Amino acid sequence: MRNLGRDMSRIDTLTAGIAPSPFAGLGLSVIRTIASYAGKPVALRTEGEERRAHALTETKRFTIAPPVRLPLGNRLFSLIDVPDYRSLPELRPELRTVWIGAGPLPEVLHRGFIGLAWLVRLGLLPSLAFLASLFHRVSSHWRWGEHRSGMFVWLTGSDAEGAVAREWYVVAEGDAGPSIPAMAAAAIVFRCLDGERPASGARPAGHDIELADYERFFAGRKIGTSTREERVNIATLPLYRRILDNAFEELPPAIRRLHDIEKSIRAQGSARIERGRSPLARLAAAIIGFPKAGDDVPVEVSFGVANGRETWRRTFAGKSFVSLQEEGTGRSARLLIERFGPLAFAMAVVVAGGRLDLVMRRWTAFGIPLPLWMAPRMTAHEREENRRFNFHVEIGHPLTGLIVRYRGWLEPVAEA
């Protein structure tokens, strides 16, 4: 909060959440603590007023989506009881709303825990503490989902330029996440060795450790952090700038040119196209309108913008197919949605090594969410080569094999 809000004249709200990996192996003591306060009153500050909420029974959904990393899946977060509700307003007295939650997986177990917390809230059970050992055994054996963990902190308020929202993320791969809590102790030890002894006594440690202390430990592990900033006028920015935020500037110039679209742009080039040969692959390609196979096929792509959405018309040797791209909302927040008729694919936009990758995260047919294992398999990335925009798209499915693969280059065309 101190780092994100260092130049903010006012911080109105702080929302934060931790999303552990289902394979992290929560200790019995942690589960006992959560079970002891589940469904019980929690004193919160909301809109400047103190109110009584109930732990776990109040929920929100968030997506931990750092601009330069693959986001975690959208998660359900439940309100937890933490001392931050008292300590954070001491650091920034103008804080009007503070909400902090946890988003564990699998969600079905999380929802079961929430349901039991409601029994405590309604007075049907005195506490869930007697079930802590059972919860621990179940969570130790029922594990599925991404083996990744993360945390976010989201502030809203004002700075010299007006209203602003800022987010900080940390994402840890595999087993790296559970080591983060111990880093605070290690940071204090290093400070002592450097002659900076902390004052004695128990207190909030908001000024005893800096993010830089953590960064030295993150550097040697699969842990990364990033920030995002949004302003009231963000809707006027081009689509990919909105999704990538400051990571957009890390893209090579040739890629930025074709995604920095304010009105419309046209690009021409050449592509090599391969098509699947199975009957189902041919049928799928015909329904969507994918081009026929060929080498050095002339390509033209026109990008149109309206109401914050982009229409992509791809024309290969005179044959066109169209898709609509827009920013996701709800469970697809922070993702890029590409629509082909009744099919919609929610993809993470990831920048790494000067390349832009699109990674499928969700999909729907006629608005109905479908399991990811049923989705088409897609590989799509963009890069700069010889100062030109190069693309590679490959689409297939276990039932059809390869449907289409096309790769080539594009250059913007000056409008007359």
C-alpha positions as CSV (number, residue, x, y, z in Angstrom):
1,M,0.0,0.0,0.0
2,R,2.8,2.4,0.8
3,N,4.6,1.8,-2.5
4,L,1.5,1.9,-4.7
5,G,0.1,5.0,-2.9
6,R,3.4,6.9,-2.4
7,D,2.4,9.8,-4.7
8,M,-1.4,9.5,-4.1
9,S,-2.9,12.4,-2.2
10,R,-5.8,10.2,-1.1
11,I,-6.4,6.4,-0.9
12,D,-10.1,5.6,-0.8
13,T,-10.2,1.8,-1.0
14,L,-7.9,-1.1,-0.5
15,T,-8.9,-4.6,-1.7
16,A,-6.4,-7.5,-1.4
17,G,-6.4,-11.2,-1.7
18,I,-4.2,-14.2,-1.5
19,A,-4.7,-17.2,-3.8
20,P,-2.7,-20.3,-2.6
21,S,-1.9,-23.3,-4.8
22,P,-4.1,-26.3,-4.0
23,F,-0.8,-28.2,-3.7
24,A,0.7,-25.8,-1.2
25,G,-0.3,-28.1,1.7
26,L,-1.9,-25.8,4.3
27,G,-0.8,-26.6,7.8
28,L,-3.2,-27.8,10.5
29,S,-2.6,-24.6,12.5
30,V,-3.6,-22.4,9.6
31,I,-6.8,-24.4,9.1
32,R,-7.6,-24.3,12.8
33,T,-7.3,-20.5,12.7
34,I,-9.6,-20.1,9.8
35,A,-12.1,-22.6,11.2
36,S,-12.1,-20.7,14.5
37,Y,-13.4,-17.5,13.0
38,A,-15.4,-18.8,10.0
39,G,-18.9,-17.3,10.1
40,K,-18.0,-15.0,13.1
41,P,-18.2,-11.2,13.1
42,V,-15.4,-9.2,11.6
43,A,-15.1,-5.4,12.1
44,L,-14.6,-3.7,8.7
45,R,-14.4,-0.2,7.5
46,T,-16.7,0.4,4.5
47,E,-17.4,3.8,2.9
48,G,-15.8,5.4,6.0
49,E,-18.2,3.7,8.5
50,E,-17.4,0.7,10.7
51,R,-19.6,-2.3,10.0
52,R,-19.9,-5.9,11.0
53,A,-19.3,-8.5,8.4
54,H,-18.9,-12.3,8.8
55,A,-15.8,-14.2,7.9
56,L,-16.0,-16.4,4.8
57,T,-19.7,-15.7,4.1
58,E,-18.9,-12.5,2.2
59,T,-17.3,-13.2,-1.2
60,K,-16.0,-11.5,-4.3
61,R,-14.4,-12.7,-7.6
62,F,-11.1,-11.4,-8.8
63,T,-8.5,-12.3,-11.5
64,I,-4.8,-12.1,-10.6
65,A,-3.5,-10.8,-13.9
66,P,0.0,-9.3,-14.0
67,P,0.5,-7.6,-17.4
68,V,3.6,-9.6,-18.3
69,R,2.8,-13.0,-16.9
70,L,0.2,-15.7,-17.4
71,P,-2.8,-14.8,-15.1
72,L,-4.2,-17.1,-12.6
73,G,-7.7,-18.3,-13.3
74,N,-10.5,-16.2,-12.0
75,R,-11.1,-17.1,-8.3
76,L,-13.7,-16.8,-5.7
77,F,-12.3,-14.9,-2.6
78,S,-13.8,-15.1,0.9
79,L,-13.5,-12.5,3.5
80,I,-10.8,-13.4,6.1
81,D,-10.2,-11.9,9.6
82,V,-6.8,-10.2,9.6
83,P,-5.2,-7.4,11.7
84,D,-4.8,-5.3,8.6
85,Y,-8.3,-4.0,9.1
86,R,-6.9,-2.1,12.1
87,S,-3.3,-1.4,11.1
88,L,-3.9,-0.1,7.5
89,P,-6.1,2.9,8.5
90,E,-3.3,3.8,11.0
91,L,-0.9,4.2,8.0
92,R,-3.5,6.0,5.8
93,P,-6.3,7.5,8.0
94,E,-8.3,8.6,5.0
95,L,-8.9,4.9,3.9
96,R,-12.7,4.5,3.6
97,T,-12.9,0.8,2.7
98,V,-10.7,-2.2,3.4
99,W,-11.5,-5.7,2.2
100,I,-9.1,-8.7,2.3
101,G,-9.9,-12.3,1.2
102,A,-8.5,-15.7,0.4
103,G,-9.2,-17.7,-2.8
104,P,-8.2,-21.3,-2.3
105,L,-8.8,-24.2,-4.7
106,P,-10.5,-26.5,-5.4
107,E,-13.5,-24.2,-5.5
108,V,-16.0,-26.9,-4.7
109,L,-14.2,-27.4,-1.3
110,H,-14.0,-23.7,-0.8
111,R,-17.8,-23.4,-1.4
112,G,-18.4,-26.2,1.1
113,F,-16.4,-24.4,3.7
114,I,-18.4,-21.2,3.0
115,G,-21.7,-23.2,3.4
116,L,-20.6,-24.4,6.8
117,A,-19.5,-20.9,7.8
118,W,-23.1,-19.8,7.2
119,L,-24.3,-22.3,9.8
120,V,-22.1,-20.5,12.3
121,R,-23.3,-17.1,11.2
122,L,-27.0,-18.2,11.5
123,G,-26.2,-19.6,15.0
124,L,-26.8,-23.2,14.1
125,L,-23.2,-24.1,15.1
126,P,-21.0,-22.4,17.7
127,S,-17.8,-22.8,15.7
128,L,-16.1,-24.9,13.0
129,A,-13.0,-25.5,15.1
130,F,-14.1,-29.1,15.9
131,L,-13.9,-29.8,12.1
132,A,-10.4,-28.5,11.6
133,S,-8.7,-31.9,11.6
134,L,-11.3,-33.2,9.1
135,F,-10.8,-30.1,6.8
136,H,-7.0,-30.7,7.0
137,R,-7.3,-34.3,5.9
138,V,-9.7,-33.5,3.1
139,S,-7.6,-30.6,1.7
140,S,-4.5,-32.8,1.9
141,H,-6.1,-35.5,-0.4
142,W,-8.5,-33.6,-2.6
143,R,-6.2,-31.4,-4.7
144,W,-6.7,-30.2,-8.3
145,G,-6.2,-27.0,-10.2
146,E,-3.2,-24.8,-11.2
147,H,-0.1,-25.5,-9.2
148,R,0.5,-21.7,-9.0
149,S,-0.2,-19.1,-6.4
150,G,-0.6,-15.4,-6.2
151,M,-1.6,-12.2,-4.4
152,F,-3.0,-8.9,-5.4
153,V,-3.4,-5.4,-3.8
154,W,-5.8,-3.0,-5.4
155,L,-6.0,0.7,-4.5
156,T,-8.4,3.4,-5.7
157,G,-7.9,7.1,-4.9
158,S,-6.5,10.3,-6.4
159,D,-3.1,11.7,-7.4
160,A,-2.0,14.9,-9.1
161,E,-3.7,13.9,-12.3
162,G,-7.1,12.9,-10.8
163,A,-8.8,9.6,-10.0
164,V,-6.6,6.5,-10.3
165,A,-6.7,2.8,-9.6
166,R,-3.5,0.9,-9.0
167,E,-2.8,-2.8,-8.6
168,W,0.2,-4.9,-7.5
169,Y,0.5,-8.6,-8.2
170,V,2.8,-11.4,-7.2
171,V,2.6,-14.8,-9.0
172,A,4.6,-17.8,-7.8
173,E,5.0,-20.9,-9.9
174,G,4.9,-24.4,-8.4
175,D,6.3,-24.7,-4.9
176,A,7.8,-21.2,-4.8
177,G,4.7,-19.6,-3.1
178,P,4.9,-21.2,0.4
179,S,8.4,-19.8,0.9
180,I,7.2,-16.2,0.7
181,P,5.9,-15.8,4.3
182,A,9.3,-16.9,5.7
183,M,11.0,-14.2,3.7
184,A,9.9,-11.5,6.2
185,A,12.0,-13.2,8.9
186,A,14.9,-13.6,6.5
187,A,14.7,-9.9,5.5
188,I,14.8,-8.9,9.2
189,V,17.9,-11.1,9.8
190,F,19.7,-9.5,6.8
191,R,18.9,-6.0,8.1
192,C,20.3,-7.0,11.5
193,L,23.5,-8.2,9.8
194,D,23.7,-4.8,8.0
195,G,23.4,-3.0,11.4
196,E,19.7,-2.1,11.1
197,R,18.1,-3.6,14.2
198,P,14.3,-3.3,14.4
199,A,12.8,-1.8,17.5
200,S,11.7,-4.3,20.2
201,G,8.1,-5.2,20.8
202,A,5.1,-6.5,18.8
203,R,3.5,-4.1,16.4
204,P,2.4,-3.7,12.8
205,A,5.5,-4.1,10.6
206,G,4.4,-1.8,7.8
207,H,7.5,0.3,8.0
208,D,10.0,-2.4,9.0
209,I,10.3,-4.2,5.7
210,E,10.2,-2.8,2.1
211,L,9.2,-4.5,-1.1
212,A,12.9,-4.3,-2.1
213,D,13.7,-6.7,0.8
214,Y,11.4,-9.3,-0.8
215,E,12.7,-8.7,-4.4
216,R,16.1,-9.9,-3.4
217,F,14.6,-13.3,-2.5
218,F,12.2,-13.4,-5.4
219,A,15.1,-13.0,-7.9
220,G,16.3,-16.5,-7.4
221,R,12.9,-18.2,-7.5
222,K,10.0,-18.5,-9.9
223,I,8.3,-15.5,-8.4
224,G,7.5,-12.3,-10.2
225,T,5.7,-9.1,-9.4
226,S,4.2,-6.3,-11.6
227,T,1.9,-3.4,-11.3
228,R,-1.0,-1.9,-13.3
229,E,-2.5,1.5,-13.3
230,E,-5.9,2.6,-14.6
231,R,-7.5,6.0,-15.0
232,V,-11.1,7.2,-15.7
233,N,-10.3,7.7,-19.4
234,I,-8.7,4.3,-19.9
235,A,-11.7,3.3,-22.1
236,T,-10.4,5.6,-24.8
237,L,-7.1,3.7,-25.0
238,P,-6.5,1.0,-27.7
239,L,-7.6,-2.5,-26.7
240,Y,-4.2,-4.0,-26.3
241,R,-2.9,-1.0,-24.4
242,R,-5.8,-1.4,-21.9
243,I,-5.1,-5.1,-21.4
244,L,-1.3,-4.9,-21.2
245,D,-0.9,-1.6,-19.4
246,N,2.8,-0.6,-19.1
247,A,3.9,-4.0,-20.6
248,F,2.7,-2.7,-24.0
249,E,5.8,-0.5,-24.2
250,E,8.0,-3.7,-24.0
251,L,6.7,-4.9,-27.3
252,P,8.8,-4.4,-30.4
253,P,7.8,-1.4,-32.6
254,A,6.4,-3.5,-35.5
255,I,4.0,-5.2,-33.1
256,R,3.0,-2.0,-31.3
257,R,2.2,-0.4,-34.7
258,L,-0.5,-2.9,-35.5
259,H,-2.0,-3.0,-32.0
260,D,-2.0,0.8,-31.3
261,I,-5.3,1.3,-33.1
262,E,-7.4,4.3,-32.5
263,K,-9.7,4.3,-35.6
264,S,-8.7,1.8,-38.3
265,I,-5.6,0.4,-40.0
266,R,-4.9,-1.9,-42.9
267,A,-1.9,-4.2,-43.3
268,Q,-0.7,-6.4,-46.2
269,G,1.8,-9.3,-46.4
270,S,2.2,-12.9,-47.2
271,A,1.5,-16.2,-45.5
272,R,2.1,-20.0,-45.7
273,I,-1.1,-21.9,-44.9
274,E,-1.5,-25.6,-44.0
275,R,-4.9,-27.3,-43.6
276,G,-5.8,-30.4,-41.7
277,R,-6.9,-33.3,-44.0
278,S,-9.4,-35.2,-41.8
279,P,-13.1,-34.8,-42.7
280,L,-13.9,-33.1,-39.3
281,A,-10.9,-30.7,-39.7
282,R,-12.1,-29.7,-43.2
283,L,-15.7,-29.2,-41.9
284,A,-14.5,-27.0,-39.0
285,A,-12.3,-24.9,-41.3
286,A,-15.2,-24.5,-43.7
287,I,-17.6,-23.4,-41.0
288,I,-15.2,-20.7,-39.7
289,G,-14.0,-19.7,-43.2
290,F,-10.3,-20.5,-42.8
291,P,-8.3,-20.1,-46.1
292,K,-7.1,-23.0,-48.3
293,A,-3.6,-24.3,-48.1
294,G,-0.9,-22.6,-50.1
295,D,2.6,-21.0,-50.1
296,D,3.2,-17.2,-50.5
297,V,-0.5,-16.5,-50.2
298,P,-1.3,-12.8,-50.3
299,V,-2.7,-11.5,-47.0
300,E,-4.6,-8.4,-46.1
301,V,-5.8,-7.7,-42.6
302,S,-8.1,-4.7,-41.8
303,F,-8.5,-3.6,-38.2
304,G,-11.5,-1.5,-37.3
305,V,-12.4,0.0,-33.9
306,A,-15.8,0.8,-32.5
307,N,-17.0,1.2,-28.9
308,G,-13.6,-0.1,-27.5
309,R,-13.8,-3.3,-29.6
310,E,-11.8,-4.3,-32.6
311,T,-13.0,-6.1,-35.8
312,W,-10.3,-8.1,-37.6
313,R,-11.0,-9.0,-41.2
314,R,-8.4,-11.4,-42.5
315,T,-8.3,-11.9,-46.2
316,F,-6.2,-14.7,-47.8
317,A,-6.1,-14.7,-51.6
318,G,-9.5,-13.0,-51.7
319,K,-11.2,-15.3,-49.1
320,S,-12.1,-13.5,-45.8
321,F,-13.1,-14.5,-42.3
322,V,-13.9,-12.0,-39.5
323,S,-13.5,-12.0,-35.7
324,L,-14.4,-9.5,-33.0
325,Q,-11.9,-8.8,-30.2
326,E,-12.8,-7.1,-26.9
327,E,-11.7,-6.9,-23.2
328,G,-13.1,-9.5,-21.0
329,T,-15.3,-8.9,-18.0
330,G,-16.5,-11.0,-15.0
331,R,-14.7,-14.3,-14.9
332,S,-12.8,-13.3,-18.1
333,A,-11.6,-10.0,-16.6
334,R,-8.1,-8.9,-17.8
335,L,-8.3,-11.4,-20.7
336,L,-8.7,-10.8,-24.4
337,I,-12.0,-12.2,-25.9
338,E,-12.0,-13.2,-29.5
339,R,-15.4,-14.1,-31.0
340,F,-16.0,-16.2,-34.1
341,G,-19.8,-16.2,-34.5
342,P,-21.2,-18.1,-31.5
343,L,-17.8,-19.2,-30.2
344,A,-15.9,-16.9,-27.8
345,F,-12.3,-17.6,-26.6
346,A,-10.9,-15.8,-23.6
347,M,-7.1,-15.6,-23.9
348,A,-4.3,-14.2,-21.7
349,V,-2.0,-11.7,-23.5
350,V,1.5,-12.5,-22.3
351,V,4.6,-10.5,-23.2
352,A,7.9,-12.4,-22.9
353,G,11.3,-12.0,-24.6
354,G,9.9,-9.4,-27.0
355,R,7.2,-11.7,-28.2
356,L,3.4,-11.5,-27.7
357,D,1.7,-14.8,-26.9
358,L,-2.0,-15.6,-26.7
359,V,-2.8,-18.4,-24.2
360,M,-6.4,-19.8,-24.0
361,R,-7.9,-19.7,-20.5
362,R,-11.7,-20.0,-21.0
363,W,-14.2,-20.5,-23.9
364,T,-17.9,-20.4,-24.5
365,A,-20.4,-21.6,-27.2
366,F,-23.6,-19.6,-27.5
367,G,-22.7,-17.9,-24.2
368,I,-22.4,-21.2,-22.3
369,P,-19.1,-21.8,-20.5
370,L,-17.4,-25.1,-21.6
371,P,-14.6,-27.2,-20.1
372,L,-11.2,-26.1,-21.2
373,W,-10.3,-29.7,-22.1
374,M,-13.0,-29.7,-24.8
375,A,-11.6,-26.5,-26.4
376,P,-9.6,-26.3,-29.6
377,R,-5.9,-26.4,-29.1
378,M,-4.4,-23.1,-30.1
379,T,-0.8,-21.8,-30.5
380,A,-0.7,-18.1,-31.4
381,H,2.2,-15.7,-31.1
382,E,3.6,-12.5,-32.7
383,R,7.1,-11.3,-33.0
384,E,9.2,-8.8,-34.9
385,E,11.6,-10.1,-37.6
386,N,13.5,-7.9,-40.1
387,R,11.5,-5.0,-38.7
388,R,8.3,-6.6,-39.8
389,F,5.3,-7.9,-37.9
390,N,5.4,-11.8,-38.0
391,F,2.5,-14.0,-36.9
392,H,2.1,-17.7,-36.2
393,V,-1.3,-19.3,-35.6
394,E,-2.1,-23.0,-35.2
395,I,-5.5,-24.4,-34.4
396,G,-6.4,-28.0,-33.9
397,H,-8.5,-30.3,-31.8
398,P,-8.0,-33.9,-30.4
399,L,-11.0,-35.0,-32.5
400,T,-9.9,-33.4,-35.7
401,G,-6.1,-33.1,-35.5
402,L,-4.7,-30.0,-37.2
403,I,-7.5,-27.7,-38.5
404,V,-5.3,-24.8,-39.8
405,R,-1.8,-23.4,-39.4
406,Y,-0.9,-20.1,-40.9
407,R,2.2,-18.0,-40.5
408,G,3.7,-15.0,-42.3
409,W,4.3,-11.3,-42.1
410,L,2.4,-8.0,-42.4
411,E,3.3,-4.4,-43.0
412,P,0.9,-1.4,-42.5
413,V,-0.5,0.2,-45.6
414,A,-0.6,3.9,-45.9
415,E,-4.2,5.1,-46.5
416,A,-4.7,7.3,-49.6
